[in-house]
């Protein structure tokens, strides 16, 4: 059999700062979701799946003061995706967060006679915090945290 030589192309190396190690990796939510990287420092990095640019950095299990007590950093050891939107992270504790931009309000109506319907109302047309009307154009990939 002839020898076939293949070389991998490095598109981009992604990860944390010097001294941080990748301890968990996942893709989602949805099939067009983000690349999620958990670090030994307790940070969660979120990358765009197409450009591999960092979209957001969450301090989940990082070192810091919580309710007056010093908390040590702990690694994110596992990342799991709930099918609709939640990202579950575990170390010695667990955390859940949503990184999906919610674009619609859903109202479920009982029309009587065992008939139901769902009304979808765009969030851009509703009164938000501060009483302001917001009319923004959001991509489904655009995250909740902007």
Beta strands, then each sheet from edge to edge (+ up, - down):
strand 1: 22-28
strand 2: 34-39
strand 3: 43-47
strand 4: 54-59
strand 5: 64-66
strand 6: 69-71
strand 7: 78-81
strand 8: 86-90
strand 9: 94-98
strand 10: 104-112
strand 11: 115-122
sheet 1: 1+ 2- 3+ 4-
sheet 2: 5+ 6-
sheet 3: 7+ 8- 9+
sheet 4: 10+ 11-
end
